[in-house]
């Protein structure tokens, strides 16, 4: 994938394409979100406590995705991502 150009379905109007490194970085962000929620659940924290962070360590640029990446999904905030992760991890 070294020279591949990826076309994103939505995102920043000025950057709808990216590199394999961009895709990997976003995957790492989602992994960090899942791990943060897993740690919160294991510690017995409520969803409200889990989502009360400004940014995931190492991913400050995703702290306000709506501002940085206007998209068709205005609810794409860190709280939304963490809530979705919580729902996924606690689904029965």
N, C-alpha and C positions, 0 to 999 in steps of 0.2 A: 504493500500500500504506500510505499515511499513517495511516489509522485502522484498519487490519486487525489482527485478533487471531489469532495463530497458536496452534494446539494441538499440543503436542509429544507424541511417542509414549511418552516416558519421561523421567525427570528428577527434579528436586527435588519431593518430594510436595506442597510448598506452592506450587509455581510451574510448573504444567503448561501454562500459556499464556504468550505473550509477544508483543512487538511486532516490527515489521519491523527495528527497530534491534537487538533481541536476536538475530534470525536473522542479520543482517549481521555482528554481533560474533562469533558462533560460526563463520561462514564465514571471517572474517578469522583466527580462531584456527587453523582447519584449514589455511588458506593459509600461515600462519606456520610451522606444523609441517612442511608439505611443503618450504618454502624452507629451513628449518633442516636437514632431512635432505639435501636436494639439495646444500647447501654442504658438509655433512660427507662425502658421497660424493665430491664433486669434490676435496676435500682429502685423500682416501684414508683417512679415518677408518673404523674398524670400527663395527659396529652398537652394540657395548657402549660405545664412546666417544661415539657420537652421542646415545644415550639418557641419558647421565650428566649431566643438567641438572635443576635443581630446578623451573624454570619457563621458559617462553618469555618474552622481553622484551615487556612490555605486556599479558601475560595471566596475572598472578600468581593470579587467582581460579580458573584452571583447573589450578593446580599439583597439587591433590589433589581431582580431580573426584569420587572415590568418597566422600570426606568431605562435600563440598559438595553433591553431587547423588546421593543414594542412588538406585540404579536397578536394573533387572534385569541390568545388565552390570557386575558387580563388578570386572572387569578394565579398566574405563575409567579408566586412569591416563595420565599424560603418556608414560611409557615404552611403554605399550600403543599409544597413538596414534602415537608416533614409529616404533615397530616396524612397525605397519601401513603407514605412509607409506613406510618403507624397502622393505617387501615389494612395494608397488605400484610404486615407482620402479625396482626392480631385477628385476622379473618379466621373464622372457624369453618 
